[in-house]
Amino acid sequence: MKTDRILEDIKSRIDIIDLISEYVQLKKAGQNWKGLCPFHVEKTPSFTVSQAKQMFHCFGCSTGGDIFAFVMKHEHLSFQEALALLARKSGVSLPDAGSFRRTSERDEKVRSILLETRDYFSLQLERSQKAAAYVKGRGITEELLQSFRIGYAPDGWQNLLRHLRGKGFKDQEILESGLAVSGTKGLYDMFRNRVMFPITNMSGTVVAFGGRAFDDATPKYLNSPETAVFRKSETLFGLSHAKEQIRRENRVLIAEGYMDVVICHQFGFSNVVAPLGTSLTIAHIRKLRTMADRAVLVFDGDAAGKAAARRALPLICQNNFAASILVLPDQEDPDSYLKKNGAAAFSELLQHAQGMIGFLFSINQGDKLQTVREVLGLIASIGDLLTADEMLTELAETTRINETTLRDELKKMKAPVKGKSAAPPAREAGPLVRRNEEHLLLSAVLSAPGKAGYVLSRISVREIADKTVATLFSRMASLPAGKELLDVLEEAGEDEKKMVTMLSVDPGFDPEFIDRNIDDCLAKIEKRKLDEKVLLIERSDDPALSNAFLLEKQKLLKGTNL
């Protein structure tokens, strides 16, 4: 089966709306669907998906394409890897032809090693009485062990290394997978005598591991180093398990550790994720914001938990999350609290989670005015004016400070520092280019490829002013029979791809009047040519040139309303 046939087969089985909805919260908007772009920070949805065209385009950052382009961009995959992922998802079998193995062999090897390691750790858990007793004592059910593929890294310096070498993997490949450390005496296992939690990406592929110590060994949690397939600042533990429930509830619970996530799932709270031993990052928040509008930060009741929640608030506000904070009783975390008190008590706590203002005043027992300024700083970073206004009113009611005074102080915070220019406003959704007759004509042909022959017979590519549009029409003119421009988009340049995806999701005209649109555009292009000739005649004293122009103009005006 040829490559293009395979791509068409996969596309015919996977609807782009279904695919992207696994990553982005989409809402119907006319003929298209819209959501917050997962590739840049924005306040107003500009990420648009056309079900009819099976294309997406963001009018804020210009990213666009088909299902393959989306998966490659979102999951940081090569084309080959995205193809393999979507083939598995669609049930299409891929041939083993070498032409399909174009790039990223190293990344594929890393993933193979990680998958083999996951299975090895799972087997070791079954064989170790100590490890099995530990996970049973922590209340982890067999169902959860299988769901999260929890395992055990046995004590010893080269157990995993010997196993992977026996499977044919080379030392350098094992090092690049983050599973071994190079010391003065050679390589040794990264993880030893730890309960192992596979860390997966959004699609459920293993990208790293987290290991929890059995005893007082330090560090308590140890994560894989960053590799070609793993970025700690972009990855959340449990997201592949939680994503569906997050979308259903339109709410995400953000906890601190692996065990918190696992036990929350056991008690029925399956919309829980956790960062990997670090603070929440802008990448974490951006990823979650595309899936839900609300977040609850569920942190331990100790000083470290409160500090972590406090650090997250600026990012929460900047990304327009409706957030609340649940600080558990001292010495408790979700794991311990659920085991002691059960799901109903935990659910009650969630219902009474504090807002950001209440939380900050509860942990700041000292300077009231300093807390007010901290809250005002958060409000100043909120892009949604209604949310910011509501929060300001709440601050006034909480502190009994005159609301006008608070607004004046907020204006001072937002004002640019003297001597420095104000930062440019964030770019909102909008067209990348001014829609002129050339863009609309191209849009019409993209919507109705059968009209391409007629359009190309009426215009000369050399006469098209926009270079990108001219290049695309040239590609159309040279297409083999039965092919459309979208079929060969991979061969196009970045500007051409952006133009096509933009016009595909937003044609700029009513499809019912496509013929009228084409004729109007062609007439405007002809008029523009005449206008250009007027300039030539005005600069020339040649009577023959003038007479020829008048005849051409009369002929054109008889057939148009211009």
VEXMI-329596 format. One line per 2 residues: number of its first residue (from 1); their letters; for each residue x, y, z of C-alpha. Coordinates in Angstrom, 2 decimals, decimal comma, padded with zeros to 5 digits, m for minus. Example, Ala and Ser with C-alpha at 12.3 -4.5 7.8 and 13.67 -1.06 7.14 Angstrom:
BEGIN
1> AS> 012,30/m004,50/007,80 | 013,67/m001,06/007,14
REM end
This chain:
BEGIN
1> MK> 000,00/000,00/000,00 | 001,40/003,40/m000,97
3> TD> 002,08/006,11/001,60 | m000,71/008,42/000,45
5> RI> m003,22/005,57/000,56 | m002,20/004,78/004,14
7> LE> m002,56/008,42/005,20 | m005,98/008,63/003,58
9> DI> m007,05/005,40/005,27 | m006,02/006,69/008,70
11> KS> m007,73/010,05/008,13 | m010,92/008,31/007,05
13> RI> m011,05/006,45/010,37 | m010,14/009,28/012,77
15> DI> m012,31/012,38/012,94 | m010,22/015,44/013,77
17> ID> m012,82/016,70/016,26 | m012,68/013,44/018,21
19> LI> m008,89/013,43/018,18 | m008,31/017,04/019,22
21> SE> m011,06/016,83/021,86 | m008,78/014,42/023,70
23> YV> m006,39/017,33/024,21 | m008,43/020,53/023,87
25> QL> m011,84/021,53/025,22 | m013,73/022,34/022,00
27> KK> m017,07/024,10/021,69 | m019,27/024,40/018,60
29> AG> m018,99/027,78/016,88 | m021,07/027,93/013,71
31> QN> m019,78/025,39/011,23 | m016,49/025,00/013,12
33> WK> m015,30/024,19/016,64 | m013,22/026,48/018,85
35> GL> m011,06/026,22/021,95 | m008,01/027,65/023,69
37> CP> m004,87/026,98/021,70 | m002,62/024,33/023,30
39> FH> 000,44/025,83/021,62 | 000,44/029,36/023,06
41> VE> m001,11/031,30/025,95 | m004,30/033,12/025,03
43> KT> m007,36/034,58/026,77 | m009,88/034,29/023,95
45> PS> m010,25/031,05/021,97 | m008,63/031,43/018,56
47> FT> m007,90/027,74/017,94 | m010,37/026,67/015,24
49> VS> m011,11/023,19/013,90 | m013,04/022,48/010,72
51> QA> m014,78/019,13/010,73 | m015,70/019,50/007,06
53> KQ> m012,07/020,08/006,04 | m010,53/017,92/008,80
55> MF> m008,10/020,78/009,45 | m007,20/023,02/012,40
57> HC> m005,77/026,52/012,50 | m004,92/028,93/015,32
59> FG> m005,47/032,56/014,39 | m003,26/033,63/017,29
61> CS> m000,03/031,74/016,61 | m000,65/030,55/013,00
63> TG> m000,18/026,87/013,81 | m002,32/024,62/011,63
65> GD> m002,64/021,39/009,72 | m004,30/017,98/009,84
67> IF> m004,38/015,23/012,47 | m000,74/014,33/011,79
69> AF> 000,43/017,94/012,22 | m001,49/018,23/015,49
71> VM> m000,10/015,06/017,03 | 003,46/015,89/015,93
73> KH> 003,26/019,36/017,47 | 001,44/018,42/020,66
75> EH> 003,36/015,24/021,50 | 006,77/016,41/020,16
77> LS> 006,86/013,50/017,72 | 008,45/012,98/014,33
79> FQ> 006,17/012,28/011,40 | 007,04/008,59/011,59
81> EA> 006,14/008,46/015,29 | 002,89/010,34/014,76
83> LA> 002,04/008,02/011,90 | 002,65/004,96/014,07
85> LL> 000,56/006,40/016,91 | m002,40/007,28/014,68
87> AR> m002,14/003,98/012,83 | m002,51/002,11/016,13
89> KS> m005,38/004,36/017,13 | m007,20/003,81/013,84
91> GV> m006,42/000,11/013,49 | m004,48/000,59/010,23
93> SL> m001,53/m001,77/009,72 | 001,73/m000,20/008,57
95> PD> 004,19/m001,97/006,30 | 007,77/m002,35/007,44
97> AG> 009,08/m000,46/004,42 | 012,21/001,56/005,08
99> SF> 010,62/004,67/003,62 | 008,50/004,92/006,76
101> RR> 011,49/005,06/009,05 | 012,62/008,55/008,13
103> TS> 013,51/010,17/011,43 | 013,91/009,84/015,19
105> ER> 015,24/006,28/015,40 | 016,89/007,26/018,66
107> DE> 013,58/008,34/020,19 | 011,92/005,13/019,07
109> KV> 014,73/003,16/020,68 | 014,34/005,10/023,93
111> RS> 010,62/004,34/024,01 | 011,30/000,67/023,37
113> IL> 013,73/000,55/026,29 | 011,27/002,33/028,58
115> LE> 008,49/m000,07/027,64 | 010,72/m003,09/028,28
117> TR> 011,75/m001,57/031,62 | 008,11/m001,05/032,64
119> DY> 007,39/m004,73/032,04 | 010,58/m005,72/033,90
121> FS> 009,63/m003,64/036,96 | 006,10/m005,10/036,94
123> LQ> 007,51/m008,64/036,97 | 009,90/m007,79/039,81
125> LE> 007,00/m006,57/041,93 | 005,31/m009,94/041,55
127> RS> 008,52/m011,72/042,54 | 009,38/m009,57/045,57
129> QK> 007,52/m010,41/048,80 | 008,80/m007,21/050,39
131> AA> 007,61/m004,98/047,55 | 004,26/m006,78/047,23
133> AY> 003,68/m006,44/050,99 | 004,55/m002,75/050,83
135> VK> 002,07/m001,84/048,08 | m000,62/m003,96/049,75
137> GR> 000,06/m002,15/053,02 | m000,35/001,17/051,24
139> GI> m003,84/000,07/050,20 | m003,15/m000,17/046,48
141> TE> m005,55/m002,64/044,88 | m004,62/m005,13/042,19
143> EL> m006,77/m003,19/039,74 | m004,76/m000,02/040,32
145> LQ> m001,46/m001,90/040,13 | m002,42/m003,02/036,65
147> SF> m003,95/000,30/035,59 | m000,89/002,36/036,55
149> RI> 001,54/m000,52/035,87 | 003,25/000,03/039,22
151> GY> 006,43/m002,03/039,64 | 009,56/m002,54/041,70
153> AP> 013,24/m001,82/041,04 | 015,16/m004,49/042,99
155> DG> 018,09/m003,64/045,23 | 021,45/m003,97/043,52
157> WQ> 023,62/m001,98/041,18 | 023,13/m003,60/037,78
159> NL> 019,94/m005,68/037,81 | 018,15/m003,61/035,16
161> LR> 021,34/m003,09/033,17 | 021,93/m006,83/032,86
163> HL> 018,30/m007,37/031,82 | 018,38/m004,67/029,12
165> RG> 021,76/m005,80/027,82 | 020,31/m009,28/027,57
167> KG> 017,54/m007,86/025,39 | 020,11/m006,48/022,99
169> FK> 020,13/m002,83/024,04 | 023,44/m000,98/024,06
171> DQ> 024,87/000,90/027,04 | 024,66/004,26/025,27
173> EI> 020,99/003,67/024,46 | 020,28/002,78/028,10
175> LE> 022,06/005,95/029,22 | 020,02/008,06/026,79
177> SG> 016,86/006,54/028,26 | 017,72/007,91/031,71
179> LA> 017,81/004,47/033,32 | 021,53/004,27/034,10
181> VS> 024,17/006,49/035,64 | 027,81/006,63/034,64
183> GT> 030,24/006,49/037,58 | 033,96/005,99/038,11
185> KG> 033,46/002,20/037,97 | 031,17/002,22/034,94
187> LY> 027,40/002,16/034,56 | 024,94/001,35/037,32
189> DM> 021,15/001,37/037,68 | 019,46/004,72/038,25
191> FR> 016,68/003,14/040,35 | 017,39/000,68/043,16
193> NR> 015,09/m000,71/045,87 | 012,16/001,55/044,99
195> VM> 008,49/001,21/044,12 | 008,31/002,32/040,49
197> FP> 005,64/004,47/038,86 | 005,74/004,68/035,04
199> IT> 005,27/008,26/033,84 | 003,32/008,53/030,61
201> NM> 002,53/011,26/028,12 | m001,01/012,28/027,18
203> SG> m001,47/009,28/024,90 | m000,33/006,79/027,56
205> TV> 003,17/006,09/026,18 | 005,85/005,57/028,86
207> VA> 008,34/008,47/028,79 | 010,01/008,22/032,22
209> FG> 009,81/006,71/035,72 | 009,37/007,89/039,27
211> GR> 010,66/005,78/042,15 | 009,54/005,99/045,79
213> AF> 011,89/004,86/048,53 | 010,70/002,11/050,91
215> DD> 012,24/003,58/054,02 | 013,95/006,82/055,03
217> AT> 016,28/006,72/052,03 | 016,76/010,05/050,31
219> PK> 015,46/011,40/048,14 | 012,01/010,09/049,00
221> YL> 011,00/010,41/045,33 | 013,46/010,05/042,48
223> NS> 012,50/010,88/038,89 | 014,14/010,05/035,59
225> PE> 016,35/012,82/034,19 | 015,08/014,66/031,13
227> TA> 015,61/012,79/027,90 | 014,73/013,15/024,23
229> VF> 011,18/011,99/025,02 | 010,70/013,44/028,52
231> RK> 010,38/017,06/029,64 | 009,60/017,36/033,33
233> SE> 008,21/020,88/033,04 | 005,59/019,72/030,51
235> TL> 004,59/016,36/032,03 | 001,97/015,63/034,70
237> FG> 001,70/012,28/036,43 | m001,66/010,59/035,84
239> LS> m002,84/012,84/033,02 | m003,42/010,01/030,56
241> HA> m005,64/008,32/033,18 | m007,42/011,52/034,24
243> KE> m008,02/013,39/030,98 | m011,49/012,00/030,21
245> QI> m012,85/012,70/033,70 | m011,27/016,18/033,69
247> RR> m013,20/017,00/030,54 | m016,45/015,51/031,84
249> EN> m016,30/017,48/035,10 | m014,65/020,55/033,55
251> RV> m012,46/020,49/036,65 | m009,00/019,18/037,52
253> LI> m007,62/018,36/040,96 | m003,89/019,05/041,25
255> AE> m002,15/017,09/044,00 | 001,52/016,73/044,97
257> GY> 002,63/013,11/044,68 | 002,24/009,82/042,85
259> MD> 000,52/008,08/045,76 | m001,96/010,95/046,09
261> VV> m003,00/010,46/042,47 | m003,23/006,67/042,72
263> IC> m005,24/006,63/045,95 | m007,56/009,39/044,72
265> HQ> m008,36/007,19/041,73 | m009,02/004,29/044,09
267> FG> m011,59/006,35/045,98 | m013,35/007,52/042,84
269> FS> m011,61/010,86/042,23 | m010,17/010,14/038,80
271> NV> m009,61/013,74/037,63 | m006,40/014,10/039,64
273> VA> m002,88/014,82/038,37 | 000,43/015,81/039,97
275> PL> 003,61/017,60/038,84 | 006,78/015,54/038,99
277> GT> 008,39/016,67/042,20 | 008,56/020,29/041,07
279> SL> 006,35/023,35/041,19 | 003,62/023,78/038,63
281> TI> 004,90/025,39/035,45 | 003,31/027,52/032,76
283> AH> 003,43/024,48/030,46 | 001,50/022,40/033,00
285> IR> m001,16/025,07/033,40 | m001,50/025,66/029,66
287> KL> m002,02/021,95/029,06 | m004,69/021,67/031,76
289> RT> m006,41/024,91/030,74 | m007,25/023,45/027,34
291> MA> m009,16/020,65/029,09 | m011,03/022,40/031,90
293> DR> m012,05/025,82/033,20 | m011,69/025,06/036,91
295> AV> m008,88/023,76/039,10 | m008,57/022,79/042,76
297> LV> m005,08/022,78/044,23 | m005,04/019,96/046,80
299> FD> m001,91/020,36/048,88 | m000,59/019,00/052,15
301> GD> m001,32/020,95/055,29 | 002,34/021,57/056,12
303> AA> 004,31/024,72/055,37 | 005,76/023,24/052,17
305> GK> 002,28/022,44/050,84 | 001,03/025,96/051,53
307> AA> 004,11/027,48/049,91 | 003,61/025,31/046,81
309> AR> m000,01/026,42/046,51 | 001,02/030,05/046,89
311> RA> 003,65/029,78/044,13 | 001,05/028,36/041,75
313> LP> m001,43/031,23/042,09 | 000,24/033,71/039,68
315> LI> 000,30/031,08/036,92 | m003,31/030,18/037,65
317> CQ> m004,39/033,81/037,34 | m002,36/034,53/034,21
319> NN> m004,11/031,64/032,46 | m007,63/032,54/033,62
321> FA> m008,27/029,40/035,63 | m011,14/029,57/038,13
323> AS> m009,13/028,11/040,98 | m009,70/027,20/044,61
325> IL> m007,31/025,80/047,17 | m007,83/022,88/049,51
327> VL> m005,21/022,79/052,24 | m005,65/019,56/054,17
329> PD> m005,33/019,34/057,95 | m001,77/019,39/059,26
331> QE> 000,22/016,18/058,71 | m002,34/014,96/056,14
333> DP> m002,15/014,42/052,40 | m004,89/013,09/050,06
335> DS> m003,54/009,56/050,47 | m003,70/009,52/054,28
337> YL> m006,88/011,59/054,54 | m008,89/009,37/052,21
339> KK> m007,82/006,18/054,00 | m008,80/007,63/057,38
341> NG> m011,99/009,48/056,47 | m013,26/008,10/053,16
343> AA> m014,52/009,57/049,91 | m017,56/011,42/051,32
345> AF> m015,47/013,44/053,78 | m012,94/014,30/051,09
347> SE> m015,71/015,37/048,72 | m017,08/017,65/051,46
349> LL> m013,66/019,27/051,82 | m013,49/019,87/048,07
351> QH> m016,88/021,61/048,12 | m015,60/024,04/050,74
353> AQ> m012,17/024,70/049,21 | m011,02/028,29/049,71
355> GM> m010,86/030,94/047,04 | m007,51/032,56/046,39
357> IG> m008,23/035,60/048,56 | m009,40/033,56/051,52
359> FL> m006,39/031,26/051,19 | m003,84/034,08/051,16
361> FS> m005,35/035,76/054,20 | m005,48/032,43/056,04
363> IN> m001,74/031,81/055,60 | m000,64/035,44/056,02
365> QG> m001,26/036,09/059,67 | 000,88/039,21/059,72
367> DK> 000,77/042,34/057,56 | m002,75/042,85/056,21
369> LQ> m001,72/045,52/053,70 | 001,05/043,32/052,33
371> TV> m001,52/040,60/051,65 | m003,81/043,14/049,96
373> RE> m000,97/044,14/047,65 | m000,24/040,47/046,88
375> VL> m003,89/039,92/045,94 | m003,93/043,08/043,81
377> GL> m000,87/041,77/042,00 | m002,78/038,60/041,14
379> IA> m005,80/040,57/039,98 | m003,59/042,71/037,76
381> SI> m002,43/039,57/035,92 | m005,94/038,27/035,16
383> GD> m006,90/038,78/031,53 | m010,64/038,23/031,98
385> LL> m012,01/041,61/033,07 | m015,21/040,18/034,61
387> TA> m013,24/037,72/036,73 | m010,81/040,45/037,81
389> DE> m013,66/042,79/038,73 | m015,43/040,11/040,75
391> ML> m012,22/039,32/042,62 | m011,63/043,00/043,37
393> TE> m015,13/043,33/044,84 | m014,47/040,25/047,00
395> LA> m011,22/041,80/048,22 | m013,04/044,98/049,22
397> ET> m015,67/042,99/051,13 | m013,04/040,82/052,85
399> TR> m010,81/043,70/053,97 | m013,46/046,45/054,32
401> IN> m011,18/048,73/052,33 | m013,00/051,15/050,05
403> ET> m013,33/049,60/046,60 | m012,42/052,87/044,91
405> TL> m009,16/052,94/046,84 | m008,37/049,40/045,74
407> RD> m009,13/050,28/042,11 | m006,80/053,27/042,28
409> EL> m004,03/051,09/043,71 | m004,66/048,50/040,98
411> KK> m004,31/051,19/038,29 | m000,93/052,16/039,74
413> MK> 000,23/048,54/039,52 | m000,87/048,28/035,89
415> AP> 000,67/051,62/034,87 | 004,06/051,37/033,10
417> VK> 007,13/052,30/035,11 | 008,33/055,81/034,32
419> GK> 010,99/055,71/031,66 | 009,84/052,34/030,34
421> SA> 007,33/051,73/027,61 | 004,27/049,67/028,35
423> AP> 004,36/046,06/027,21 | 002,47/045,44/023,98
425> PA> m000,96/043,90/024,44 | m001,28/040,16/024,01
427> RE> m002,26/039,17/020,50 | m005,89/038,11/020,29
429> AG> m007,64/036,05/017,69 | m007,83/037,68/014,30
431> PL> m006,99/037,15/010,64 | m003,35/036,71/009,76
433> VR> m003,73/038,65/006,54 | m006,15/041,12/005,06
435> RN> m008,70/039,17/003,03 | m008,45/040,47/m000,55
437> EE> m009,78/039,00/m003,78 | m006,73/036,76/m004,23
439> HL> m007,15/035,14/m000,82 | m010,89/034,70/m001,35
441> LL> m010,32/033,19/m004,78 | m007,84/030,68/m003,34
443> SA> m010,27/029,98/m000,49 | m013,03/029,21/m003,02
445> VL> m010,84/026,74/m004,89 | m009,85/025,05/m001,61
447> SA> m013,54/024,69/m000,75 | m014,42/023,41/m004,24
449> PG> m011,34/021,85/m005,91 | m013,40/021,13/m009,01
451> KA> m013,41/024,88/m009,75 | m009,61/025,05/m010,01
453> GY> m009,51/024,42/m013,78 | m011,96/027,24/m014,50
455> VL> m010,12/029,70/m012,24 | m006,71/028,88/m013,67
457> SR> m008,06/029,39/m017,20 | m009,14/032,90/m016,27
459> IS> m006,01/034,20/m014,54 | m002,27/034,12/m014,99
461> VR> m000,27/033,09/m011,93 | 002,27/035,81/m012,84
463> EI> m000,43/038,44/m012,31 | m001,15/037,43/m008,66
465> AD> 000,40/039,97/m006,32 | 000,53/037,83/m003,15
467> KT> 003,57/035,55/m003,50 | 002,16/032,84/m001,22
469> VA> m001,14/032,73/m003,11 | 000,72/032,69/m006,44
471> TL> 002,87/029,76/m005,28 | m000,20/027,79/m004,20
473> FS> m001,96/028,39/m007,53 | 001,22/027,26/m009,29
475> RM> 001,13/024,05/m007,27 | m002,51/023,55/m008,28
477> AS> m001,65/024,03/m011,95 | 000,99/021,29/m011,79
479> LP> m001,04/018,75/m009,78 | m001,45/015,32/m011,38
481> AG> m004,96/014,19/m012,27 | m007,09/013,27/m009,28
483> KE> m004,95/015,18/m006,80 | m005,96/018,18/m004,70
485> LL> m003,78/020,80/m003,04 | m004,43/019,33/000,41
487> DV> m003,00/016,02/m000,81 | 000,44/017,55/m001,34
489> LE> 000,48/020,07/001,50 | 003,47/018,36/003,15
491> EA> 005,59/019,51/000,21 | 004,63/023,16/000,75
493> GE> 006,52/025,80/002,71 | 005,46/027,05/006,14
495> DE> 003,79/030,23/004,82 | 001,83/028,17/002,30
497> KK> 000,69/025,70/004,97 | m000,44/028,52/007,24
499> MV> m002,38/030,13/004,41 | m004,12/026,86/003,49
501> TM> m005,10/025,90/007,04 | m006,35/029,42/007,77
503> LS> m008,55/029,54/004,66 | m009,71/025,96/005,19
505> VD> m011,17/026,66/008,65 | m012,35/030,20/007,81
507> PG> m013,13/030,56/004,05 | m014,35/034,16/004,37
509> FD> m017,49/033,71/002,25 | m020,81/031,87/002,24
511> PE> m020,26/028,44/000,60 | m023,74/028,62/m000,93
513> FI> m022,56/031,47/m003,17 | m019,20/030,08/m004,20
515> DR> m019,71/030,74/m007,94 | m020,66/034,34/m007,28
517> NI> m017,60/034,69/m005,04 | m015,31/033,35/m007,77
519> DD> m016,75/035,65/m010,45 | m016,58/038,69/m008,16
521> CL> m012,94/037,95/m007,31 | m011,99/037,45/m010,95
523> AK> m013,71/040,72/m011,89 | m011,83/042,60/m009,15
525> IE> m008,54/041,17/m010,34 | m009,36/042,29/m013,91
527> KR> m010,23/045,75/m012,64 | m006,94/045,93/m010,76
529> KL> m005,12/045,10/m013,99 | m006,99/047,93/m015,72
531> DE> m006,12/050,34/m012,94 | m002,48/049,47/m013,40
533> KV> m002,77/050,15/m017,14 | m004,34/053,56/m016,40
535> LL> m001,09/054,52/m014,70 | 000,85/053,43/m017,76
537> IE> m001,36/055,47/m020,11 | m001,18/058,54/m017,89
539> RS> 002,57/058,39/m018,28 | 002,47/057,81/m022,06
541> DD> 001,52/059,99/m025,07 | 001,01/056,98/m027,38
543> PA> m002,52/057,24/m029,02 | m002,49/053,57/m030,06
545> LS> m001,96/052,46/m026,46 | m004,76/054,73/m025,28
547> NA> m007,26/053,41/m027,91 | m006,43/049,78/m027,10
549> FL> m007,01/050,42/m023,42 | m010,41/052,06/m024,04
551> LE> m011,60/049,07/m026,08 | m010,48/046,63/m023,38
553> KQ> m012,14/048,67/m020,65 | m015,45/048,83/m022,52
555> KL> m015,36/045,07/m023,11 | m014,78/044,38/m019,43
557> LK> m017,43/046,77/m018,14 | m020,08/045,22/m020,39
559> GT> m019,71/041,92/m018,56 | m019,40/043,24/m014,99
561> NL> m021,02/045,62/m012,57 | m017,76/047,32/m011,72
REM end
